[in-house]
Amino acid sequence: MIVLFTDYGHEGPYLGQVEAVLSQRAPNARVIRLFVDAPSHNPRACAYLLAAYSSGFPQQAIFFTVVDPGVGSFTDRPVILKIDNQWFVGPDNGLFDIVARRGQKFESWQISWRPETLSSTFHGRDLYAPVCAMIFNHHSPPGETFVWTDQHGWPDDLNEIVYIDRFGNAMTGIRAAQVGNTAVIKFRNQDILNARTFSDVVPGSLFWFENSGGLVEIAVNQGSAAEKLGMKIGDQVKF
């Protein structure tokens, strides 16, 4: 399968154009939309989401991973990483720092292939989607091996809000297993206690829980934590 992880959003032509390329070049691939509303222009927040949610996919899954505020510049080299038999394709701007750090087996290539026509603003469609199709079709990675290194030294767990879903639930970059269910989250002047799930608290109650990706997530039962607390991506949480 080819898994889409991007900040393109549901509106506009972008997803459709990428999926059209994949359909033409890898017609037998199953294309899965994991995140298409990842935090815009924010590789750091996305790095923690990618590390948490890629683990639920099988070996040989190919991740089209494009959150690329520097598109067109090639300041962030285009790369292919193979981490524990999963493939990750995208710009080397920090997106892969956390998933690579947590991996056991690792290979890396800098993409040297270029299409006949490469737009200056849509490398997802013109470069990364065809490369994902090549890998799906069992072609050799179209580039040269290199020694990849973590560029940013971001923490293993990020004490920030990294994603807010349509219900107003706020994911953090913190693995719940690292803090334990007795931890009290502090957001501004609010203490937030743990609960196992929504039905364990009364409607309107604020709590945190371990979400299905293993991350600490802040929620309100039948309400919006983001609205209640004025949360936005990048806000810090404390313990």
Residue frames relative to the residue before (quaternion, step in Angstrom):
aa qw qx qy qz dx dy dz
M 1.0000 0.0000 0.0000 0.0000 0.00 0.00 0.00
I 0.2783 -0.7050 0.6245 0.1885 3.52 -1.33 0.44
V 0.1768 -0.8173 0.5477 0.0289 3.54 -0.63 1.21
L 0.2712 -0.7822 0.5439 0.1374 3.56 -0.72 1.09
F 0.0515 0.7521 -0.6531 0.0718 3.54 -0.87 1.07
T 0.3089 0.7599 -0.4951 0.2864 3.57 -0.16 1.28
D 0.4319 -0.6821 0.5247 0.2700 3.55 -1.30 0.24
Y 0.3011 0.7980 -0.4844 0.1946 3.61 1.19 0.34
G 0.3632 -0.7306 0.5009 0.2888 3.60 1.05 -0.68
H 0.5913 -0.5936 0.4265 0.3408 3.53 -1.34 0.31
E 0.6646 0.5160 -0.3092 0.4433 3.57 1.12 -0.57
G 0.7633 0.3987 -0.2692 0.4312 3.53 -1.27 0.38
P 0.6842 -0.5565 0.3261 0.3403 3.57 -1.32 0.11
Y 0.4951 0.7471 -0.3954 0.2009 3.56 1.21 -0.50
L 0.6710 0.4796 -0.3101 0.4728 3.59 0.83 -0.91
G 0.6545 0.5286 -0.3108 0.4423 3.55 0.93 -0.91
Q 0.6587 0.5057 -0.3151 0.4595 3.58 0.97 -0.77
V 0.6396 0.5023 -0.3239 0.4834 3.58 1.02 -0.79
E 0.6856 0.4862 -0.2925 0.4560 3.57 0.85 -0.93
A 0.6011 0.5507 -0.3592 0.4543 3.59 1.12 -0.57
V 0.6391 0.5089 -0.3227 0.4780 3.59 1.01 -0.79
L 0.6675 0.4932 -0.3052 0.4670 3.58 0.90 -0.89
S 0.6397 0.5324 -0.3272 0.4475 3.58 1.00 -0.77
Q 0.6827 0.4797 -0.2848 0.4719 3.58 1.01 -0.80
R 0.7767 0.3904 -0.1829 0.4592 3.56 0.86 -0.99
A 0.7831 0.1172 -0.0696 0.6068 3.59 1.19 -0.50
P 0.0599 -0.8732 0.4820 0.0391 3.58 0.68 1.10
N 0.6886 0.4750 -0.2915 0.4639 3.60 1.14 -0.44
A 0.5141 0.6518 -0.4189 0.3679 3.58 1.26 -0.03
R 0.3256 -0.6838 0.6129 0.2252 3.51 -1.15 0.70
V 0.1839 -0.7965 0.5713 0.0732 3.58 -0.65 1.14
I 0.1217 -0.8029 0.5836 0.0051 3.56 -0.69 1.19
R 0.2631 -0.7373 0.5992 0.1675 3.57 -0.93 0.90
L 0.1504 -0.7938 0.5861 0.0610 3.58 -0.36 1.23
F 0.7414 -0.1170 0.1033 0.6526 3.57 0.61 -1.19
V 0.0106 0.7662 -0.6424 -0.0126 3.56 -0.84 0.96
D 0.6879 0.3677 -0.2712 0.5640 3.56 1.36 0.15
A 0.1375 0.7997 -0.5625 0.1585 3.55 0.98 0.87
P 0.6726 -0.5150 0.3254 0.4202 3.62 -1.11 0.54
S 0.4539 -0.7388 0.4328 0.2466 3.55 -0.55 1.23
H 0.8676 0.0511 -0.0603 0.4909 3.55 -1.06 0.90
N 0.6126 0.5789 -0.3119 0.4385 3.60 1.20 0.43
P 0.1249 -0.8348 0.5324 0.0639 3.62 0.33 1.18
R 0.6225 0.5565 -0.3656 0.4112 3.61 1.02 -0.67
A 0.6702 0.4669 -0.3104 0.4863 3.62 0.77 -0.91
C 0.6657 0.5231 -0.3030 0.4375 3.57 0.95 -0.90
A 0.5852 0.5953 -0.3773 0.4011 3.60 1.06 -0.64
Y 0.6852 0.4701 -0.2862 0.4771 3.60 1.00 -0.77
L 0.6204 0.5215 -0.3384 0.4781 3.59 1.07 -0.66
L 0.6579 0.5154 -0.3121 0.4517 3.58 0.90 -0.93
A 0.6650 0.5034 -0.3104 0.4561 3.59 0.90 -0.89
A 0.6776 0.4980 -0.2959 0.4530 3.60 0.97 -0.80
Y 0.8006 0.3659 -0.1691 0.4433 3.56 0.77 -1.01
S 0.5651 0.5892 -0.4062 0.4105 3.62 1.12 -0.32
S 0.5877 0.6091 -0.3717 0.3815 3.58 1.12 -0.58
G 0.6475 0.5333 -0.3245 0.4370 3.61 1.17 -0.34
F 0.6337 0.5302 -0.3237 0.4610 3.56 1.28 0.02
P 0.5771 -0.6346 0.3895 0.3355 3.59 -1.10 0.62
Q 0.6526 -0.4539 0.4168 0.4408 3.51 -1.36 0.09
Q 0.7964 0.2736 -0.2675 0.4683 3.52 -1.23 0.76
A 0.3981 0.6693 -0.5146 0.3589 3.62 1.19 0.19
I 0.2415 -0.7637 0.5895 0.1047 3.54 -1.07 0.87
F 0.1807 -0.8077 0.5570 0.0683 3.57 -0.58 1.16
F 0.2261 -0.7053 0.6631 0.1086 3.52 -0.80 1.17
T 0.0311 0.8434 -0.5244 0.1123 3.53 -0.07 1.37
V 0.1981 0.8094 -0.5122 0.2078 3.55 0.12 1.32
V 0.2224 0.6625 -0.6838 0.2098 3.49 -0.54 1.36
D 0.1242 0.8661 -0.4399 0.2022 3.51 0.20 1.33
P 0.1068 -0.8287 0.5468 0.0535 3.61 0.24 1.21
G 0.7040 0.4440 -0.2737 0.4821 3.61 1.20 -0.37
V 0.2088 0.8266 -0.5072 0.1260 3.58 1.22 0.37
G 0.7619 0.3557 -0.2825 0.4616 3.53 -1.01 0.88
S 0.6899 0.5037 -0.2894 0.4319 3.57 1.11 -0.58
F 0.2024 -0.7862 0.5327 0.2389 3.59 1.13 -0.79
T 0.2728 0.7397 -0.5488 0.2780 3.57 1.15 0.60
D 0.7131 0.2923 -0.1822 0.6106 3.54 1.14 -0.78
R 0.3758 -0.7739 0.4596 0.2205 3.56 -0.28 1.28
P 0.4438 -0.6625 0.5238 0.2995 3.60 -1.08 0.62
V 0.0240 -0.8376 0.5428 -0.0564 3.55 -0.72 1.07
I 0.2182 -0.6846 0.6708 0.1837 3.48 -1.49 0.22
L 0.0366 -0.7736 0.6323 0.0206 3.56 -0.87 0.96
K 0.1476 -0.7429 0.6446 0.1042 3.55 -1.08 0.77
I 0.0075 0.8146 -0.5720 0.0954 3.51 -0.37 1.34
D 0.8300 -0.1240 0.0419 0.5422 3.58 -0.54 1.17
N 0.6889 -0.5259 0.2548 0.4288 3.56 0.95 1.02
Q 0.5659 0.4642 -0.4464 0.5148 3.54 1.13 0.74
W 0.3392 -0.7492 0.5427 0.1705 3.55 -1.14 0.74
F 0.0760 -0.7786 0.6225 0.0193 3.56 -1.05 0.86
V 0.0551 -0.8048 0.5900 -0.0345 3.56 -0.70 1.14
G 0.4581 0.6753 -0.4895 0.3076 3.58 -0.81 0.94
P 0.6929 -0.4523 0.3447 0.4433 3.58 -1.28 -0.21
D 0.4180 -0.7107 0.5162 0.2318 3.55 -1.03 0.82
N 0.2976 0.7829 -0.4832 0.2551 3.55 0.56 1.21
G 0.7353 -0.3640 0.2148 0.5298 3.56 1.25 0.35
L 0.4585 0.7091 -0.4333 0.3151 3.58 1.23 -0.33
F 0.7733 0.3783 -0.1735 0.4783 3.57 0.98 -0.86
D 0.4093 0.7619 -0.4495 0.2236 3.59 1.24 -0.13
I 0.7371 0.4252 -0.2527 0.4604 3.60 0.81 -0.91
V 0.6596 0.4922 -0.3236 0.4670 3.60 0.88 -0.85
A 0.6444 0.5084 -0.3261 0.4689 3.61 1.03 -0.69
R 0.6400 0.5373 -0.3250 0.4429 3.58 0.97 -0.82
R 0.7254 0.4349 -0.2392 0.4768 3.57 1.01 -0.79
G 0.5652 0.6244 -0.3804 0.3821 3.59 1.24 -0.19
Q 0.4260 -0.6958 0.5264 0.2393 3.53 -1.35 0.33
K 0.7779 0.1875 -0.0899 0.5930 3.59 0.94 -0.94
F 0.0328 -0.8423 0.5296 -0.0944 3.53 -0.81 1.03
E 0.0833 0.7441 -0.6613 0.0446 3.56 -1.09 0.88
S 0.0816 -0.8174 0.5701 0.0146 3.59 -1.11 0.61
W 0.0663 -0.7725 0.6316 0.0043 3.52 -1.18 0.81
Q 0.2868 -0.6943 0.6238 0.2159 3.54 -1.17 0.62
I 0.4144 -0.7341 0.4834 0.2359 3.57 -0.68 1.11
S 0.1128 -0.7988 0.5892 0.0448 3.55 -0.74 1.08
W 0.5298 0.6324 -0.4087 0.3904 3.60 1.22 -0.40
R 0.0344 -0.7724 0.6336 0.0279 3.54 -1.13 0.72
P 0.4596 -0.6748 0.4938 0.2993 3.61 -0.97 0.74
E 0.6642 -0.4900 0.3721 0.4247 3.54 -1.25 0.28
T 0.7748 0.1315 -0.0803 0.6132 3.56 1.07 -0.73
L 0.0093 0.7937 -0.6054 0.0585 3.56 -0.72 1.12
S 0.2964 -0.7618 0.5478 0.1782 3.56 -0.44 1.18
S 0.5298 -0.6444 0.4517 0.3162 3.56 -1.19 0.46
T 0.7721 0.3735 -0.1771 0.4827 3.59 1.19 -0.36
F 0.7730 0.3168 -0.1722 0.5220 3.64 1.20 -0.17
H 0.0183 0.8287 -0.5560 0.0606 3.54 0.56 1.19
G 0.5271 0.6259 -0.4143 0.3984 3.58 1.18 -0.39
R 0.7169 0.4294 -0.2388 0.4946 3.56 0.85 -0.97
D 0.7852 0.4145 -0.1893 0.4194 3.56 0.75 -1.11
L 0.7848 0.2970 -0.1443 0.5244 3.59 1.07 -0.69
Y 0.7759 0.3986 -0.2208 0.4362 3.57 0.51 -1.18
A 0.6396 0.5127 -0.3455 0.4568 3.63 0.96 -0.70
P 0.6645 0.4779 -0.3315 0.4692 3.67 0.82 -0.76
V 0.6397 0.5167 -0.3381 0.4578 3.60 1.00 -0.73
C 0.6137 0.5268 -0.3483 0.4739 3.60 1.02 -0.72
A 0.6527 0.5102 -0.3121 0.4650 3.58 0.98 -0.84
M 0.6174 0.5417 -0.3481 0.4518 3.60 1.00 -0.75
I 0.6688 0.4893 -0.3047 0.4695 3.56 0.89 -0.91
F 0.6301 0.5305 -0.3348 0.4576 3.59 0.97 -0.81
N 0.7160 0.4348 -0.2337 0.4936 3.58 1.05 -0.82
H 0.5224 -0.6943 0.3701 0.3288 3.58 1.30 0.43
H 0.3396 0.7007 -0.5426 0.3149 3.58 1.05 0.73
S 0.5748 -0.5540 0.4576 0.3916 3.56 -1.20 0.37
P 0.5858 -0.5681 0.4174 0.3999 3.61 -1.01 0.64
P 0.3668 -0.7779 0.4711 0.1961 3.61 -0.68 1.09
G 0.6435 0.4774 -0.3542 0.4823 3.53 0.47 1.24
E 0.5557 -0.5988 0.4707 0.3333 3.51 -1.34 -0.18
T 0.5052 -0.6382 0.4834 0.3222 3.55 -1.04 0.76
F 0.0410 0.7698 -0.6367 0.0186 3.53 -1.20 0.57
V 0.5155 -0.6195 0.4876 0.3359 3.55 -1.28 0.30
W 0.2177 -0.7989 0.5514 0.1015 3.54 -0.37 1.27
T 0.0362 -0.7813 0.6226 0.0251 3.56 -1.08 0.73
D 0.5557 -0.5760 0.4954 0.3376 3.51 -1.27 0.61
Q 0.2958 -0.8161 0.4761 0.1409 3.57 -0.56 1.15
H 0.7949 0.4117 -0.1546 0.4180 3.55 0.98 -0.84
G 0.2932 -0.7768 0.5134 0.2169 3.59 1.09 -0.53
W 0.2090 0.7911 -0.5422 0.1912 3.56 1.05 0.74
P 0.5919 -0.5982 0.3864 0.3774 3.63 -1.06 0.60
D 0.6341 -0.5388 0.3923 0.3921 3.56 -1.24 0.43
D 0.7640 0.1039 -0.0596 0.6340 3.57 1.15 -0.68
L 0.2672 -0.7897 0.5401 0.1153 3.57 -0.90 0.98
N 0.2804 -0.7826 0.5394 0.1341 3.57 -0.58 1.20
E 0.5163 0.5966 -0.4380 0.4309 3.53 0.70 1.17
I 0.5264 -0.5573 0.5225 0.3732 3.51 -1.35 0.25
V 0.1158 -0.8261 0.5505 0.0326 3.58 -0.72 1.08
Y 0.8029 0.0337 -0.0152 0.5949 3.62 1.19 -0.28
I 0.0988 -0.7582 0.6419 0.0573 3.55 -1.12 0.77
D 0.2718 -0.7965 0.5187 0.1506 3.56 -0.60 1.11
R 0.7395 -0.4481 0.2749 0.4205 3.58 -1.30 0.13
F 0.6443 0.5065 -0.3242 0.4726 3.59 1.24 -0.30
G 0.5261 -0.6312 0.4101 0.3957 3.58 1.27 -0.24
N 0.4238 0.6653 -0.4888 0.3726 3.57 1.24 0.40
A 0.2333 -0.8067 0.5363 0.0845 3.57 -0.88 0.97
M 0.2243 -0.7702 0.5872 0.1084 3.57 -0.57 1.20
T 0.2369 -0.7315 0.6191 0.1597 3.52 -1.20 0.64
G 0.5265 -0.6131 0.4787 0.3431 3.54 -1.31 0.05
I 0.5029 0.6550 -0.4039 0.3937 3.56 1.26 0.44
R 0.3521 -0.7032 0.5736 0.2292 3.59 -0.88 0.89
A 0.4825 -0.7000 0.4461 0.2796 3.55 -0.71 1.10
A 0.6158 0.5696 -0.3494 0.4173 3.59 1.06 -0.69
Q 0.6398 0.5435 -0.3260 0.4348 3.59 1.18 -0.44
V 0.7606 0.3825 -0.2011 0.4845 3.60 1.17 -0.44
G 0.3671 -0.7444 0.4885 0.2691 3.62 1.09 -0.58
N 0.5603 -0.6742 0.3813 0.2937 3.54 -1.09 0.72
T 0.5839 0.5505 -0.3978 0.4446 3.61 1.23 0.16
A 0.4674 0.6980 -0.4361 0.3227 3.57 1.27 -0.13
V 0.2393 -0.7319 0.6212 0.1456 3.54 -1.17 0.70
I 0.2584 -0.7610 0.5789 0.1376 3.55 -0.71 1.11
K 0.1636 -0.7718 0.6081 0.0879 3.54 -0.99 0.86
F 0.0222 0.7724 -0.6335 0.0402 3.54 -0.77 1.07
R 0.7872 -0.1087 -0.0115 0.6070 3.52 -0.35 1.32
N 0.7889 -0.2842 0.1952 0.5086 3.65 -0.58 -1.00
Q 0.5629 0.6185 -0.3634 0.4107 3.58 1.28 0.23
D 0.2365 -0.7325 0.6220 0.1438 3.55 -0.98 0.93
I 0.1113 -0.8054 0.5820 0.0146 3.58 -0.80 1.04
L 0.2211 -0.7988 0.5524 0.0884 3.54 -0.66 1.18
N 0.5564 -0.6190 0.4552 0.3162 3.54 -1.28 0.44
A 0.0343 0.7293 -0.6826 -0.0314 3.51 -1.31 0.53
R 0.5863 -0.6053 0.4031 0.3568 3.56 -1.14 0.56
T 0.7950 -0.1118 0.1237 0.5833 3.58 0.94 -0.89
F 0.7517 -0.4374 0.2642 0.4170 3.55 -1.32 0.26
S 0.7075 0.4850 -0.2785 0.4321 3.57 0.84 -0.93
D 0.5743 0.5930 -0.3833 0.4143 3.60 1.26 -0.11
V 0.7268 0.3103 -0.2282 0.5687 3.60 1.27 -0.08
V 0.5678 -0.6034 0.4293 0.3594 3.57 -1.17 0.50
P 0.6415 -0.5228 0.3800 0.4132 3.62 -1.15 0.51
G 0.7727 0.3170 -0.2680 0.4803 3.52 -0.98 0.95
S 0.5752 0.6082 -0.3745 0.3987 3.57 1.27 -0.21
L 0.3652 -0.7097 0.5720 0.1890 3.51 -1.16 0.81
F 0.1519 0.7785 -0.5968 0.1213 3.59 -0.96 0.85
W 0.2728 -0.7072 0.6004 0.2548 3.54 -1.33 -0.02
F 0.0729 -0.7927 0.6052 0.0099 3.53 -1.21 0.62
E 0.5027 -0.5882 0.5190 0.3632 3.54 -1.32 0.19
N 0.2736 -0.7980 0.5135 0.1571 3.56 -0.47 1.16
S 0.7307 -0.4617 0.2868 0.4132 3.55 -1.30 0.15
G 0.6663 0.4586 -0.3074 0.5013 3.59 1.26 -0.21
G 0.5830 -0.6157 0.3545 0.3942 3.58 1.30 0.11
L 0.5696 0.6093 -0.3714 0.4080 3.59 1.28 0.13
V 0.5294 -0.5682 0.5169 0.3601 3.53 -1.30 0.39
E 0.0055 0.7970 -0.6016 0.0529 3.56 -0.77 1.08
I 0.2727 -0.7638 0.5719 0.1234 3.55 -0.97 0.94
A 0.0433 0.8197 -0.5620 0.1019 3.57 -0.78 1.03
V 0.2424 -0.6876 0.6518 0.2087 3.49 -1.46 0.11
N 0.4495 -0.6778 0.5031 0.2922 3.58 -0.80 0.93
Q 0.8463 -0.0490 -0.0431 0.5287 3.55 -0.66 1.25
G 0.6959 0.3722 -0.2924 0.5401 3.54 1.08 0.81
S 0.5191 -0.6347 0.4865 0.3018 3.55 -1.35 -0.11
A 0.3497 -0.7330 0.5485 0.1990 3.55 -0.64 1.14
A 0.6206 0.5582 -0.3493 0.4258 3.58 1.00 -0.77
E 0.6842 0.4610 -0.2822 0.4895 3.59 0.98 -0.84
K 0.6545 0.5426 -0.3162 0.4211 3.58 0.89 -0.93
L 0.8005 0.2822 -0.1184 0.5154 3.57 0.96 -0.93
G 0.4329 -0.7062 0.4612 0.3181 3.60 1.25 -0.06
M 0.2659 0.8048 -0.4912 0.2009 3.57 1.08 0.74
K 0.0112 0.7591 -0.6504 -0.0259 3.51 -1.27 0.53
I 0.6474 -0.5160 0.3815 0.4112 3.55 -1.24 0.39
G 0.7410 0.3559 -0.3027 0.4824 3.52 -0.90 1.02
D 0.5145 0.6291 -0.4286 0.3948 3.60 1.23 -0.25
Q 0.4076 -0.7267 0.5039 0.2278 3.57 -0.99 0.81
V 0.1401 -0.7320 0.6569 0.1142 3.52 -1.28 0.57
K 0.1936 -0.7783 0.5901 0.0922 3.55 -1.20 0.61
F 0.3023 -0.7227 0.5892 0.1978 3.53 -1.37 0.25
